[in-house]
C-alpha cells in the first residue's frame, strides 16, 4: 500500500494522498460502521473477531461517543415537550 500511495503522490503532487496502512483503513471501516449505528456483533463479524467483546474493547471510544449523542437526543426530546 505505501508503494501505491508514493507512486500516486509522485505523479500527482498537487493532490497527494496521506500515508495510510491497511490497518488504518480497517479501523476507519469499523468506526464508520459503528458510527452509522450498525450493531457491534455485525461489525465484529465483518472484522473477523471471534468475540464481539474484542470489538467493544478496541472501539470503546466510538461506543461512548454514540452513548453521549443518544443522551443529547433524549435530553432535547424531553425538554422540547
KOLZABA-900371 format. One record per residue: residue number from 0; chain; x, y, z of N, C-alpha, C in turn. Coordinates in nm, 3 decimals, decimal comma. Example, Ala and Ser with C-alpha at 12.3 -4.5 7.8 and 13.67 -1.06 7.14 Angstrom:
<gunus>
     i   ch     neast    nnorth       nup    caeast   canorth      caup     ceast    cnorth       cup
     0    A     1,319    -0,569     0,780     1,230    -0,450     0,780     1,320    -0,330     0,780
     1    A     1,285    -0,225     0,708     1,367    -0,106     0,714     1,290     0,003     0,787
</gunus>
This chain:
<gunus>
     i   ch     neast    nnorth       nup    caeast   canorth      caup     ceast    cnorth       cup
     0    A     0,081    -0,119     0,000     0,000     0,000     0,000     0,086     0,127     0,000
     1    A     0,191     0,134     0,083     0,274     0,255     0,081     0,335     0,283    -0,056
     2    A     0,369     0,177    -0,130     0,426     0,198    -0,263     0,324     0,259    -0,358
     3    A     0,199     0,216    -0,349     0,093     0,272    -0,433     0,070     0,420    -0,402
     4    A     0,069     0,452    -0,273     0,048     0,591    -0,233     0,166     0,676    -0,278
     5    A     0,287     0,626    -0,261     0,406     0,701    -0,303     0,404     0,724    -0,454
     6    A     0,365     0,623    -0,530     0,357     0,638    -0,676     0,252     0,741    -0,714
     7    A     0,137     0,736    -0,650     0,033     0,835    -0,678     0,082     0,975    -0,645
     8    A     0,144     0,991    -0,528     0,190     1,123    -0,486     0,299     1,178    -0,578
     9    A     0,381     1,089    -0,633     0,485     1,133    -0,725     0,423     1,183    -0,855
    10    A     0,319     1,114    -0,903     0,253     1,153    -1,028     0,155     1,267    -1,009
    11    A     0,107     1,286    -0,887     0,005     1,388    -0,860     0,045     1,474    -0,740
    12    A     0,151     1,552    -0,752     0,199     1,629    -0,637     0,098     1,733    -0,586
    13    A     0,004     1,774    -0,670    -0,096     1,873    -0,626    -0,215     1,809    -0,557
    14    A    -0,225     1,678    -0,564    -0,335     1,605    -0,499    -0,280     1,482    -0,427
    15    A    -0,191     1,504    -0,330    -0,131     1,389    -0,263    -0,229     1,316    -0,171
    16    A    -0,205     1,188    -0,156    -0,281     1,107    -0,062    -0,202     1,097     0,068
    17    A    -0,270     1,093     0,182    -0,197     1,076     0,307    -0,147     0,932     0,321
    18    A    -0,043     0,917     0,400     0,008     0,783     0,427    -0,100     0,703     0,500
    19    A    -0,130     0,585     0,455    -0,230     0,501     0,520    -0,189     0,355     0,508
    20    A    -0,199     0,286     0,619    -0,173     0,142     0,618    -0,307     0,070     0,601
    21    A    -0,304    -0,055     0,563    -0,427    -0,133     0,553    -0,498    -0,138     0,688
    22    A    -0,421    -0,144     0,795    -0,481    -0,147     0,928    -0,559    -0,017     0,954
    23    A    -0,506     0,096     0,906    -0,577     0,224     0,921    -0,711     0,220     0,849
    24    A    -0,713     0,162     0,730    -0,838     0,152     0,654    -0,937     0,060     0,725
    25    A    -0,886    -0,045     0,785    -0,971    -0,138     0,862    -1,036    -0,064     0,979
    26    A    -0,957     0,018     1,048    -1,007     0,094     1,162    -1,111     0,196     1,117
    27    A    -1,086     0,263     1,007    -1,183     0,359     0,953    -1,313     0,288     0,917
    28    A    -1,300     0,172     0,856    -1,418     0,093     0,817    -1,503     0,059     0,940
    29    A    -1,439     0,006     1,043    -1,512    -0,034     1,163    -1,574     0,086     1,233
    30    A    -1,499     0,194     1,244    -1,550     0,314     1,309    -1,670     0,370     1,234
    31    A    -1,661     0,374     1,102    -1,771     0,424     1,020    -1,896     0,339     1,038
    32    A    -1,880     0,208     1,039    -1,994     0,119     1,058    -2,059     0,141     1,195
    33    A    -1,977     0,152     1,299    -2,032     0,172     1,433    -2,100     0,308     1,445
    34    A    -2,040     0,412     1,388    -2,099     0,546     1,395    -2,231     0,552     1,318
    35    A    -2,245     0,466     1,219    -2,370     0,462     1,141    -2,479     0,382     1,213
    36    A    -2,444     0,326     1,330    -2,544     0,256     1,409    -2,550     0,106     1,388
    37    A    -2,454     0,050     1,318    -2,453    -0,095     1,299    -2,425    -0,165     1,432
    38    A    -2,492    -0,275     1,459    -2,470    -0,347     1,584    -2,326    -0,398     1,595
    39    A    -2,277    -0,400     1,718    -2,139    -0,442     1,743    -2,115    -0,583     1,691
    40    A    -2,210    -0,674     1,707    -2,187    -0,812     1,663    -2,173    -0,820     1,510
    41    A    -2,239    -0,730     1,438    -2,226    -0,728     1,291    -2,087    -0,679     1,252
    42    A    -2,043    -0,571     1,316    -1,909    -0,516     1,288    -1,803    -0,618     1,326
    43    A    -1,821    -0,683     1,440    -1,725    -0,785     1,485    -1,711    -0,896     1,382
    44    A    -1,823    -0,940     1,328    -1,820    -1,046     1,227    -1,747    -0,999     1,102
    45    A    -1,770    -0,875     1,059    -1,702    -0,823     0,940    -1,551    -0,815     0,960
    46    A    -1,511    -0,785     1,084    -1,368    -0,773     1,114    -1,302    -0,908     1,141
    47    A    -1,385    -1,012     1,156    -1,330    -1,144     1,185    -1,301    -1,166     1,332
    48    A    -1,358    -1,083     1,419    -1,340    -1,102     1,562    -1,427    -1,219     1,607
    49    A    -1,369    -1,312     1,677    -1,443    -1,429     1,725    -1,544    -1,390     1,833
    50    A    -1,513    -1,284     1,906    -1,599    -1,241     2,017    -1,623    -1,090     2,004
    51    A    -1,749    -1,046     2,003    -1,778    -0,902     1,996    -1,714    -0,822     2,109
    52    A    -1,677    -0,887     2,219    -1,610    -0,817     2,329    -1,478    -0,757     2,282
    53    A    -1,412    -0,822     2,188    -1,287    -0,768     2,132    -1,317    -0,636     2,062
    54    A    -1,421    -0,634     1,983    -1,461    -0,513     1,911    -1,498    -0,403     2,010
    55    A    -1,570    -0,438     2,115    -1,608    -0,340     2,216    -1,485    -0,279     2,283
    56    A    -1,384    -0,361     2,312    -1,263    -0,308     2,376    -1,187    -0,214     2,283
    57    A    -1,172    -0,255     2,158    -1,093    -0,176     2,063    -1,163    -0,047     2,025
    58    A    -1,295    -0,053     2,010    -1,371     0,062     1,961    -1,459     0,124     2,069
    59    A    -1,418     0,112     2,194    -1,495     0,167     2,306    -1,518     0,316     2,290
    60    A    -1,420     0,388     2,236    -1,435     0,534     2,220    -1,553     0,568     2,129
    61    A    -1,576     0,486     2,029    -1,689     0,509     1,937    -1,820     0,482     2,009
    62    A    -1,824     0,375     2,088    -1,945     0,339     2,161    -1,979     0,448     2,262
    63    A    -1,878     0,501     2,332    -1,901     0,608     2,430    -1,953     0,734     2,362
    64    A    -1,899     0,765     2,245    -1,945     0,882     2,170    -2,091     0,867     2,129
    65    A    -2,128     0,748     2,086    -2,268     0,723     2,048    -2,360     0,735     2,169
    66    A    -2,314     0,689     2,284    -2,396     0,698     2,405    -2,419     0,844     2,443
    67    A    -2,316     0,927     2,430    -2,330     1,070     2,459    -2,427     1,135     2,362
    68    A    -2,418     1,098     2,236    -2,510     1,152     2,135    -2,653     1,111     2,166
    69    A    -2,673     0,987     2,204    -2,807     0,939     2,238    -2,862     1,015     2,358
    70    A    -2,777     1,041     2,456    -2,821     1,117     2,574    -2,862     1,258     2,535
    71    A    -2,786     1,321     2,446    -2,820     1,456     2,399    -2,954     1,457     2,325
    72    A    -2,975     1,358     2,241    -3,101     1,349     2,166    -3,218     1,332     2,262
    73    A    -3,200     1,247     2,363    -3,306     1,226     2,460    -3,334     1,354     2,539
    74    A    -3,229     1,422     2,581    -3,246     1,546     2,657    -3,321     1,651     2,575
    75    A    -3,288     1,662     2,448    -3,358     1,758     2,361    -3,505     1,719     2,347
    76    A    -3,533     1,592     2,335    -3,671     1,546     2,320    -3,752     1,575     2,446
    77    A    -3,692     1,554     2,561    -3,762     1,574     2,687    -3,787     1,723     2,713
    78    A    -3,689     1,806     2,683    -3,703     1,949     2,711    -3,791     2,021     2,610
    79    A    -3,814     1,961     2,496    -3,897     2,027     2,394    -4,045     1,996     2,411
    80    A    -4,080     1,911     2,507    -4,221     1,874     2,529    -4,296     1,984     2,602
</gunus>
